[in-house]
Amino acid sequence: MKKVKIGSTDLEVAPINLGGNVFGWTLDKDASFKILDAFVDKGFNFIDTADMYSYWVDGGEGGQSETILGEWMKARGNRSDVIMATKVGGETGTHPVDTSKKHILETVDKSLQRLQTDYIDLYYTHFDDNKTPIEETLEAYDEIIKAGKVRYIAASNVSPERLEESFVVAEKNGLPKYQALQPHYNLLERKGYETDYAPLAEKYNLTVFPYWSLASGFLTGKYRSEDDLNKSVRGGSVKKYLNDKGLGVIKALDQVAEKHNTTQATVSLAWLLAQPNLGAPIASATSERQLETLFNAPELQLDSEDLELLDKASSY
């Protein structure tokens, strides 16, 4: 399987990034292990989680996902074979959004303990508090990189202005630079990324790993009316897509999926993989059947007719 190099790092990842938000939420430990085993058995190696997952289960500080991943890596003895990404700064039930040096230095050690490892491959600014000086945040990352706790850093929910400023500050002060970007990007959410972030990804050689790649499941095609919203715990979050545009995108996905004898989810991910600077879409799975739709995406080569149809249906 062809691997993707992250930014200017020495990290190489397979072109699907397994989302860890379901571990400890909709999947218990045993079910999580089965999904993880099946994922790596197919040659994939990139897993995404966050310190805050899954705080919404009990209103605590989170960490359930990291804990399960740590137990899995220890049980399988495969830490060196996995590229592990986690995040800092997000709001939990007990702590607000925080990118201060104090919070980062405290939180990275908690993540390392839960993951049962001594290093994190890719460490994201999950959310930006928009008040901590950028230099302070980058100095914290510099400290934990020099300590060997983190290999490289990346950014998720950081404004275009603060993201660009971070490169200026890093260059001026000899501080670490973000190597990847994790934006909200999919067939139904194009404008924000393509207008504000795609130029920065190109300018700063950021490898892009979109989250909500399947629009909370809407792009699988299983939600076509309000009656379908009770099909999963995430159903309520896709109600906003039940409009002319959303259903038009589903129609286009149906057409391309039928042409290639595949699923709408696979087509949605393949469309992302065809975009510039895209490294690996992030998608979670709660069954081996769902995993298959992820595995098939890198194998699906959409032609110009497919891309034109999908681009037109999802245009803004």
C-alpha positions, 0 to 999 in steps of 0.5 A, a space after each residue: 500500500 502506498 504510504 503518505 509522508 506527513 509534511 516534512 517529517 519522516 512519518 509515513 502513513 497509510 491513506 486512511 486515518 482511523 478515528 478513535 472517538 468511538 472507542 470507549 463511547 459506542 464501542 467497549 474495550 473488546 469491540 474496540 480491539 476487534 476493530 483495531 486488529 482488523 484495521 492493522 491487519 489490512 496494512 493500515 497504521 494511522 490512528 487518531 484520538 484526543 485526550 478529551 474522547 470520550 468525556 461526554 460519556 460521563 461528563 469527566 475529563 475524557 481519556 477513555 479512547 486513549 486508555 483503550 488504545 494504550 491497552 491495545 498497543 500493550 497487548 499487541 506489542 505493536 507500538 512501533 508499527 502504529 502512527 499515533 495522533 492525539 490532541 490537546 486543548 479541547 474542552 471537556 466536562 471539567 476544563 475549558 479550551 486551553 492552549 497555555 504552556 501549563 496545560 500542555 505540559 500537564 496534559 501530555 503526560 496524562 496522555 502518555 500515561 493512558 496510551 502506555 507509551 513514552 512518545 506521541 507521533 503527532 500531537 495536535 492543537 485540538 482547539 485554540 483558546 485564541 488568547 494564549 500567545 502563539 509563542 507560548 504554545 509553540 514553546 510548550 511544544 518545543 519543550 516536549 519535543 526536546 524531551 522526546 515526548 512528542 515527535 511532531 505537531 499539527 493543528 486542528 481547529 485554529 483560525 486561518 489567521 492564528 495558523 498563519 501567524 504560528 508559522 511566522 512566530 515559529 520561523 522567527 524564534 526557531 520553534 516547531 512548525 505544524 506539519 499537518 492540518 485536521 479541518 472539517 472537510 467533506 462533500 457537504 462542508 467544502 467552503 470553509 476549508 477550500 476558501 480559508 485553509 487550502 491555500 495555507 496547506 499548499 503554502 506551508 506543505 501541510 498534509 491534510 487529514 479531514 475530520 467528519 469525512 462522512 458528515 457524521 454518517 450522512 454521506 453513507 446514504 443511510 439518512 434520506 428522510 427524518 424517519 431515518 434519523 433514529 438509526 444511530 446515536 449520531 442521527 440528530 446531527 445530520 438533520 441539517 443535511 436533509 435539504 435539496 443540496 444534501 439529497 442532491 449529493 446523495 443522488 450523485 453518490 448513488 450514481 457513482 457508487 452504482 457505476 463502480 459497484 461500491 458504497 456511497 461512503 467509499 466514494 465520499 472518501 475517494 473524492 477526498 483522496 482526490 483533492 490536493 494536499 489530502 493525506 488520509 481522511 479520518 473515519 471511524 468504524 463500529 463494525 468490520 463491514 464499515 471498515 471494508 468501506 474505508 479499506 476500499 476507498 484508496 483502491 477506488 480511482 474516480 475518473 473525471 466524469 465522477 469528480 465533475 458530477 460530485 463537484 457540481 452536486 456539492 458546489 457552493 
